[in-house]
Amino acid sequence: MKSTVYLVAVIVSTLIIGGIFGLTIPTVRCPPGRPRAACLVDPCSTSTCPEDKNAKCVSYYCGGCYAVWYRPDGRRARCFTKTRCPPGQRIVKCFRDPCQGATCPRYPDATCVSNYCGGCKAEWFRCDGQQVQCTTTS
């Protein structure tokens, strides 16, 4: 009985505080197999998007602590792109974008960045900017 009263008190208090201070209570449901992480720091507080100054960061806690960047139109921002090719490589014109239809099953939250230096390549980056290797499927 005491635990039921306590639970009701916590829920009512949360709703009252949320109403008074205008705080929203997150109701994001994570997909199966990707439990909500208890992060010590907001992922957006330590992440940047150097290639898109207008991008907005959204913290994503399903399966880890991720900072996901979005453009003003709602699409994912490309925060880490290569603007120059290494010496000896030239930009190649590809029939289609290497990232078009590509997926990265090993890192489903990774972002694909097209690399046209010396070929038509799809490169994958985690939200923190670290490049990851995966078998690209399209």
Secondary structure, DSSP 8 states (H G I E B T S, - for coil): -HHHHHHHHHHHHHHHHHHHHT---------TT--B---SS-GGGG---TT-TT-EEEEE-BTS-EEEEE-TTSSB-------S--TT--B---SS-TTTT-B-TTSTT-EEEEE-BSS-EEEEE-TTS-EE----B-
